[in-house]
Amino acid sequence: MSDQQNRGAIIGPSIQIDGTLKGDEDLLIQGKVDGTVELKKNSVTIGESGEVKADIFAHTVIVEGQVEGKIVGSEQVVMRKTAKIRGTLIAPRVMLEDGARFNGTIDMDPEAEAIKSAFSGQSSKPAHSQPSTASTSPSKQEGHSAAKTERG
Amino acid sequence: MVEDHKPGLAAPLFGKVIGDIDPERRLTVLDLGNVRSGTVALFSTFRCRLDIANLPDILPLPVDQDDPDVRHTALASVLSFHQPEPLDLILCWNLLNYLERTDISHLISLLAPRFKPATRVHALMEYASPLMPATPGAWVPDANAKLHASQVDEEQVDSPRYKPKEMERLMPQLKPERTVLLGNGLQEFLFTPRPAPAVESS
């Protein structure tokens, strides 16, 4: 269990989401997501069983599973050795573990237009996440809590 | 497959390429090989865009007697995934010797539209030894731009041992800036685009 799994929201392995995910806490994706993920002040982790076909915008993105699409991290993107990524990865800092599979483009220019436009008006300082004592599945969330799913 | 735990290989031309980079300027690099941690770490110190082609994944190129273009189609497929931004640097480490002569020419013709006058192509090729690993391994740079062999195939095959003059003939769009025979028998090449021929006015 990583620290990520002990805080923030979790999309479990049996969950599939089509649409736009937005929120203000960290998110672990172990299920399937098609669409867009926007957690611009928080971290998104695609766990080993996660399969994401989406553009991801987050403060920090950690990939352990599969991603197809554009990943934009205002601070950092980490590709673990189990990661399989096809697409474009944009972040001022990128860390890759050997064994990760990547096909596409890695843009590490902090002046990249994609970062500026995606995160315009936001502080580059690490955002404080709101740890919760229990992991919450989006399907169980109510009201203003955590990851908000907008069906596309 | 074996990993190299020796001190890194000093490749003077690669060291010069890295030393010449202006850290204030955006840099576009195409690595024809697979993504490696050392490559990402080295270029992350610059304002860099790094395209990864994964050419080793399609080697050896397919053979289809009924479709002579199948090899060229395969080469084009690994380059089709990137935006056609002009390239500052192309890394071609230990790959050209796994291509037939016509494939080398076709690969360079596919890359040529992304050349600009200052583009550099840095290549490493088996040269001194008549044998080479049966499948391309990887060369991984460290923070000092020294190169480390990784995933070296212990099975060996004959090396084509392309000579520098032959490389020039196969890649007419490029001219050699310098070549260096490294201590381990690898040939290090640094190519730049040939200037377009001047148009004669009548």
Interface residues (C-beta under 8 A of the other chain):
Chain A: R86 R93 V94 M95 L96 E97 D98 A100 R101 F102 N103 G104 T105 I106 D107 M108 D109 P110 E111 A112
Chain B: R26 V35 R36 S37 V40 A41 F43 S44 F46 R47 C48 R49 L50 D51 I52 N54 F81 H82 Q83 V140 S150
